[in-house]
Amino acid sequence: MTTGVEHYNLPEMDQQMQDLIDAFEAHPQVQPPSPHPTAFFLLDFVRNSHKMLKTVDHSKYTSGDSSAAETVKEVVGRNQFSNLLLNDSSGKLSLMTGGDPSNPIDFGPQIKEKARILNEY
């Protein structure tokens, strides 16, 4: 019998999110004193999503707690959105984050690969 609720491996998701954050933090255009506004925005978004995941009580989640499941669902959606934004080639992300749409940031293959892996659920 299926309950219609996805069950995610929270420790794996936690590690994959940390891997994505680490890749962002290593990107040359995220470095102080002047990080690229688009990279800064997305890194902040991913960090906040990761913080949300860290608030989930693993035992409550695995026992079917609806609040924990709802938080995980929100984190998964945010991860999917960040992956979508990372692959934006329209320039709209740059406009939204104060960057130059005629010169959007190249996140590079490492960040994109980490985001892709995170979204393989």
Secondary structure by P-SEA (a helix, b strand, c coil): ccccccccaaaaaaaaaaaaaaaaaaccccccccccaaaaaaaaaaaaaaaaaaaccaaaaaaccaaaaaaaaaaaaaaaaaaaaaacccaaaaaaccccccccccccaaaaaaaaaaacc
